[in-house]
Structures are given as structure tokens and as C-alpha cells.
Amino acid sequence: MKKLKYIIGISIIVACIVFLALRSFKKTGVYYLTVSEVYKKSSSLGAKSFRVDGKIVPGSILWNPEEIILRFNITDGEKTLSVLHKGVKPDVLGDSKEVVIEGTLDEEGVFNAAKLITKCPSKYKPESTK
């Protein structure tokens, strides 16, 4: 009987640990959509916040320092998405840079980015000297 109590107690503890681990993983899982996926799923996204990955379209960056508004377009090579970010422009933001943006899609198809993350290249490439 005493052995059964230990088994039940340990089972409950293990179940709680597994439940909490799975629940925290769902909240912190880093998943993002491509620009093409945003267009395919736009009707089901609604006002939910989500992340999008893409490269900045060259020549599309418009920065207004007085109003602290940044506009640019991102692409995945197939589709292009207009982005509006109200906040500071990252120093490393530039043409063809890869970014991850988090926010919502409005009725006109403009992505309102609450967060803007610029990705760093995976390898350091020194400047070529000639």
C-alpha cells in the first residue's frame, strides 16, 4: 500500500512537470511566417499578432525621424508586404537585410510592426581589399 502511494505521488509530479513544460514551450516557441504564407492565410489571421520573416526590398526604406515612423517593404522572393513600424530605426537596417517583424495585418494589407528584429549574417565576411 505504501508503494502504491509513492507511485501515485511520483506520477502526479511527473504529469505536472510535463504539462508545465509543454505549456511554456507553446508560449515561447519562435515561429514565423513567410510573406507568401501571410497572403495565403490573411483571412484567418485576423487581428492576432504574428511574426513574418523576409528581406527588405532595395530602395523601399522611408524613415521619418520627426514622427519616428519607418516604412519599408519586405519580400520572400515571391510576394511583397508593406510594413509600418512606429519606433526607432535600427542602425543595421538596410537594403536586402533579413528581418523578422512582429505585429498585426490591417484591413489594407499593411503589416503594423510592433517589434522589428534585424538578423545578423551567420558568417562574418571581411571586406575584400583590392
Beta strands, then each sheet from edge to edge (+ up, - down):
strand 1: 33-34
strand 2: 50-56
strand 3: 62-64
strand 4: 69-75
strand 5: 80-86
strand 6: 98-105
strand 7: 111-118
sheet 1: 1+ 2+ 4- 3+
sheet 2: 1+ 2+ 6- 7+ 5+
end
